[in-house]
């Protein structure tokens, strides 16, 4: 498992200023809560004049810093954009540049920012209720990941919702996603209804298949849909809070901070910048392009670089009402070109985990078993990592979870959950932030009716001289993943639930069906170069089920089938038969 990160840059397109702006985002108007003083006396009038003058000077200082920064930016050649996503005046592209290659800002910029922050602190002390001043102060503190931003936000005396939103930004940048979630929830509750509708509008982030339908929904209807979207888009359930959601609201804060202030590009604010920021985030590094001639440019050509690598966490379709329809293959975290991207700060790579997950009924509960083996992986096979198995019935439910702070490379995790439908995730996270891996899928409930036979999920176990006699034995031998060597024998374990008459017979069918490997295999078949692959079917009969819970297992010799992917399906009983299936790969 490996992932090659892509560069991610945004630059103004000077030659394309005539393009229509993609003004799809109606930006929230900043409320400037400057000190409101009565003007009945000359003294009060002077205070109002002084406050306005201080506000103007502070804005001039901020604009002066950005002008100075542009000319002090390190020079860096990002290459020519081969694929350019044009949004208004800007080009967003992926130059395939490692993040650590992009140079850091120089000492001159750091000193200039520190000078600006001192001026903002003094201005804020004089005008503590000014939204703009405290916002810019938080902006430049979080720009360097200075945790002092949290203290500044907690003592904020500007508009209540704005102070709460600034606190959410400071906590999010500091990596406290759960606390940031709480701060943003308070901000949404306290802000005006029209602004809340704008902040919770996710249409800029959604793919074409669902964006049109979503846009037609009124705000109150979107609220329920948003809960499911954010739940499914959460990058890792093992981390506290929903970092993709707090990232979105942090981007909303940034659009408000940039809207009425000078920016590093040296351009005016517009819907194009807002859209790019909401979809891809704000720049964490800035560079200027080398001059194309010996004559210095009046204004540098500036490129912003977001954190890398970025991944696409939203489903490509509206999250279905049935959790069973959410399968791991629906997530395209490497979508290119991406509709939106987010780079989690805790992982420099994210890969799909090969995990085997099976569920077994225990009365009104379900025991979930998850097995993985990353001993041969280039990241997790050589590093210490944490592992988690998380199961939830919906976005409001308290998750059932099993966590291992330091997991072995080959491991089996189990957890008890309610018996109803579940969204289940298996996740790994390297201690040194080198990478994360995950598997995620939804499951329908396993029915349990004493008058009818039902079947558990299938669990493949490593072969031996004997087959597992019960679930505890099977868990200890669970195969790590869904890939198998062709020269091995593998055990298949399941459980039957319910009763049938003692004198009856119970038909059982196990079918192993090759999965079409694509155009090349179909072409070979048409030319009769390879034999047609046919399903392998095994049928037998047993006496009626011996009880409410009855374990079963068989041995499969994988050397009898050619390499490839297969659908393994078990059917028990007469029509309608109880069934369970799994996709495996034989190598």
Protein Blocks (a to p, Z undefined) as FASTA:
>chain_A
ZZddddddddddfklmmpccddfbccddddddbddddfkbfklmmmmmmmmmmmmmmmmm
mmmmmmmmmmmpccddebjafbdcdehjbccddehpafklpccddfklmmmmmmmmmmmm
mmmmmmmmlmklmmmmmmmmmmnopaklmmmmmmpcbdfklmmmmmmmmmmmnopaklmm
mmmmmmmmmmcfklmmmmmmcklmpcfklmmmmmmpcfklmmmmmmmmmmmmpmblkbgc
jfklmmmmmmmmmmmmmmmcccfkopacdfklmmmmmmnopafbdcddddfbfbdcfbdc
dddddddddddfbdfbdcdfblklpcfklpcfkgccdfbdcddfkbcbdcdddddddddd
ehjaccddddddfklpmklmmcccdddddddfbfkbccdddddfbacfbdcddddddfbd
cddddddddfklpaccddddddddddddfkbccddddddddddfbdcfbfklmmmmoced
jbdcfkbccddddddeddddfkbccddddddddddebjklmmmmmnomaccddddddddd
ddddfbfbdcddddddfklpccddddddddedjddddddddddddZZ
